[in-house]
Amino acid sequence: MALSGPLLGGARRAVLRSAEAALWGLKSIKGSCHNFCTAIFKDVTYKELKNLLNSKKIMLIDVRETWEIVKYGKIPGSVNIPLGEVGEALQMSPKDFKEKYNEVKPSKSDSLVFSCLAGVRSKKALDTAISLGFNSAQHYAGGWNEWATYEFSEKKHGN
């Protein structure tokens, strides 16, 4: 059965209108999700993290459990806030944050990088931070595993 011209033309117009509406919707949210989208997809590499730490322009938050840090070690300069405490910690008063973590509480405009063992928990912490308005947050997907591999390898080779 062949479709007649007017019927096919009407279907084509309906599809095009739907596509235009979808594209308009994407364009309209682009501006509002720009920070959200770029933060979510911004993984920090080992070299980028080293440079950021040397510049002292970030707060590196290790979201592993305290016993993991005691047992395995930590990235120098990181602050330990276990994943289960991240949401609460980022909403604490500056005074309470300082008392609990012995660091100045980051503002929503500060650059934060989350790390963990291998990137899974740090991604969850990143999502939490972004949902609380910390739009300059990122995460180190390689985590302690990658950091230790690079650091111990460099020390062995005298770098």
Secondary structure, DSSP 8 states (H G I E B T S, - for coil): ----HHHHHHHHHHHHHHHHHHHHHHHHHHHHHHHHHHHHT-B--HHHHHHHHHHT-SEEEE-S-HHHHHHH---TT-EE--GGGHHHHHTS-HHHHHHHHSS----TTS-EEEE-SSSHHHHHHHHHHHHTT-TTEEE-TTHHHHHHHHHHHHHHTT-
